[in-house]
Every structure is written in structure tokens, then in C-alpha cells.
């Protein structure tokens, strides 16, 4: 089992944090973790409108 602290990732592992003007994403699990999947926490912001 892998246990990661969200706040520690933001502070110390900048390569796992990606952001733009309208969104930000923290990569909690990557292929190098060898879990067979990736897991990201993504904040799209309150003003984002998606039109279909």
C-alpha cells in the first residue's frame, strides 16, 4: 500500500504538480509506482464552463 500526504507532495515533489490559469492537478500515483493505474486530484476551478 502507498500512502502519500497531499500537502507534502505539493511542497516537496513539484514534478507531480501541474497547473494552468484555470486548473491544477496533483499526480498522486504514476506508472513508476507500479500500481497498474494512475491517480490524479484535479481542481477545475469554480468558473470553468464546459459546453457540449
C-alpha positions, -999 to +999 in steps of 0.1 A: +000+000+000+012+035-008+002+063+015+010+099+004+003+132+020-013+157-004+003+187+013+037+171+013+035+164-024+027+200-032+057+212-011+084+187-020+076+170-053+070+197-078+072+173-107+039+158-096+021+192-096+008+206-128-013+238-132-026+263-156-046+295-152-079+276-149-069+243-133-044+225-112-037+188-108-016+167-083-004+133-096-008+110-066+001+078-084+021+074-115+033+045-137+066+044-118+046+034-087+038+001-104+002+000-093-012-006-128-030+028-129-025+065-123-045+087-098-047+124-100-066+150-079-077+178-103-093+211-094-110+227-124-119+259-107-154+273-099-156+295-131-149+267-156-178+262-180-178+231-203-201+233-233-210+201-251 
